[in-house]
Amino acid sequence: MKIGIDAQLMVGTATGIGEYVRGLLGALRNEGVNVVELSEPRLDPWRFDRRVMWDQVLLPQRARAEDVDVLHCASGTIPLTAAMPVVATVHDVAWLRVQTHTRPYARYYFGKFSVDRYRRAQGIAVDSEFSRRELLEVVPEIDPDRVRVVYPGVAEDYCALERQPGDGRTVLVVGTVERRKNLQFLIEALPALPDARIVSVGPPTPYQEECAARAAELGVQSRVEFRGYVAREELLELYATCAVVAMPSRYEGFGYGAAQALCAGTPVLVSDQASLPEIVDGDAAILPVDNVAPWIAALRSALAGNADERAREARPRAIARFAWPKSARDMLAVYKLAAAPVSS
């Protein structure tokens, strides 16, 4: 069986989905699966018109030219027509749940248009039990047997990272700076944590300006650093040396930052929302998303090093849960499901 995987979001500054596709490609090849990477480096995947051109025209053309048996649309968007069975990874349904502030055409394409395509997919992989429930609630007519939970893996460099003693001051926040990530909530905790600083790593959206303005209002702007997209070496160094990773998100289909922190042995705090309690699975503090007092207390404790031992003990369990070989084998089962002839 020959699998074609949409790898367009690996082009340029790959973020969470690009990391996911890179890891999956390598893991499948290590399992002996015949996989073809489908991408066009000359197209900017972050321009909406270029993304649509890739999804709807070039991707199905490349898949046909490569004569693949199954097309894996790993970024959550599917072409209107394809000449072979299609598997989609649905990371979340955020575009229908929490992205109401975005442009209408983007909400339509990544929301309703994509959901309509999921009805026709021969197999669907989701990143968490939470995302599975969300998808089946939004599209109840999808056969639940075609929707399988396949946890993304965490790359080996996080799992092998040599964790240093925390620096006692850095609260690391990883991910696109968008409203559902709830960064402003952490900024509002900073006045009660005079020795702390926030380092935000991830592409900006207009929400970043709101966060910067709120930091200025509170007089903590010098302790909030927006680094944008950073090189992998710099990100690994931050995981190795920060005091704690914080994810106060309101909506996450998976929460790569939490999984990476667990596999790196880095203390992590997460909100009680969406997939995050599932992902940490009892191995990190879970805090109420709208109550700043518990966050201040937990951050203060983590900055003092009190969460380090728990993180060390949890690390082997996390590495086992988020191992790429296991993820690849689970995904292969989805491909086989999609390729199997439909019984009459």
TARASUL-V149294 format. One record per residue. N is the residue number from 0. RES is the residue in one letter. OMEGA is omega as a letter, one per 20 degrees, with the letter a starting at -180 (999 if undefined). Layout:
n/res/omega
N/RES/OMEGA
N/RES/OMEGA
This chain:
n/res/omega
0/M/a
1/K/a
2/I/r
3/G/a
4/I/r
5/D/a
6/A/a
7/Q/a
8/L/r
9/M/a
10/V/r
11/G/a
12/T/a
13/A/r
14/T/a
15/G/a
16/I/r
17/G/r
18/E/r
19/Y/a
20/V/r
21/R/a
22/G/a
23/L/r
24/L/a
25/G/a
26/A/r
27/L/r
28/R/r
29/N/r
30/E/r
31/G/r
32/V/r
33/N/a
34/V/r
35/V/r
36/E/a
37/L/r
38/S/r
39/E/a
40/P/a
41/R/r
42/L/r
43/D/a
44/P/a
45/W/r
46/R/a
47/F/a
48/D/r
49/R/r
50/R/a
51/V/r
52/M/r
53/W/a
54/D/a
55/Q/a
56/V/a
57/L/a
58/L/r
59/P/r
60/Q/a
61/R/a
62/A/r
63/R/a
64/A/r
65/E/r
66/D/a
67/V/r
68/D/r
69/V/r
70/L/r
71/H/r
72/C/a
73/A/a
74/S/r
75/G/r
76/T/a
77/I/r
78/P/r
79/L/r
80/T/r
81/A/a
82/A/a
83/M/r
84/P/a
85/V/r
86/V/r
87/A/r
88/T/r
89/V/a
90/H/r
91/D/r
92/V/a
93/A/a
94/W/r
95/L/a
96/R/a
97/V/a
98/Q/a
99/T/a
100/H/a
101/T/a
102/R/a
103/P/a
104/Y/r
105/A/r
106/R/r
107/Y/a
108/Y/a
109/F/r
110/G/a
111/K/a
112/F/a
113/S/r
114/V/r
115/D/r
116/R/a
117/Y/r
118/R/a
119/R/a
120/A/r
121/Q/r
122/G/r
123/I/r
124/A/r
125/V/a
126/D/a
127/S/r
128/E/r
129/F/a
130/S/r
131/R/r
132/R/r
133/E/a
134/L/a
135/L/r
136/E/a
137/V/a
138/V/a
139/P/a
140/E/r
141/I/r
142/D/a
143/P/a
144/D/r
145/R/a
146/V/a
147/R/r
148/V/r
149/V/r
150/Y/r
151/P/r
152/G/r
153/V/a
154/A/a
155/E/a
156/D/r
157/Y/a
158/C/a
159/A/a
160/L/r
161/E/a
162/R/r
163/Q/r
164/P/a
165/G/a
166/D/r
167/G/a
168/R/a
169/T/r
170/V/a
171/L/r
172/V/a
173/V/r
174/G/r
175/T/a
176/V/r
177/E/a
178/R/a
179/R/r
180/K/r
181/N/a
182/L/a
183/Q/r
184/F/r
185/L/r
186/I/a
187/E/r
188/A/a
189/L/r
190/P/r
191/A/a
192/L/a
193/P/a
194/D/a
195/A/r
196/R/r
197/I/r
198/V/a
199/S/a
200/V/r
201/G/a
202/P/a
203/P/r
204/T/r
205/P/r
206/Y/r
207/Q/r
208/E/r
209/E/r
210/C/r
211/A/r
212/A/r
213/R/r
214/A/r
215/A/r
216/E/a
217/L/a
218/G/a
219/V/a
220/Q/r
221/S/a
222/R/r
223/V/a
224/E/r
225/F/a
226/R/a
227/G/r
228/Y/a
229/V/r
230/A/a
231/R/a
232/E/r
233/E/r
234/L/r
235/L/r
236/E/r
237/L/r
238/Y/a
239/A/a
240/T/a
241/C/r
242/A/a
243/V/r
244/V/a
245/A/r
246/M/r
247/P/a
248/S/r
249/R/a
250/Y/r
251/E/r
252/G/r
253/F/a
254/G/a
255/Y/a
256/G/r
257/A/r
258/A/r
259/Q/r
260/A/r
261/L/a
262/C/r
263/A/a
264/G/a
265/T/r
266/P/a
267/V/r
268/L/a
269/V/r
270/S/r
271/D/a
272/Q/r
273/A/a
274/S/a
275/L/r
276/P/r
277/E/a
278/I/a
279/V/r
280/D/r
281/G/a
282/D/r
283/A/r
284/A/r
285/I/a
286/L/a
287/P/a
288/V/a
289/D/a
290/N/a
291/V/a
292/A/r
293/P/r
294/W/r
295/I/a
296/A/a
297/A/r
298/L/r
299/R/r
300/S/r
301/A/r
302/L/r
303/A/r
304/G/a
305/N/r
306/A/a
307/D/a
308/E/r
309/R/r
310/A/r
311/R/a
312/E/a
313/A/a
314/R/a
315/P/r
316/R/a
317/A/a
318/I/r
319/A/a
320/R/a
321/F/r
322/A/a
323/W/r
324/P/r
325/K/r
326/S/a
327/A/r
328/R/r
329/D/r
330/M/r
331/L/r
332/A/r
333/V/r
334/Y/a
335/K/r
336/L/a
337/A/a
338/A/a
339/A/r
340/P/r
341/V/r
342/S/a
343/S/999
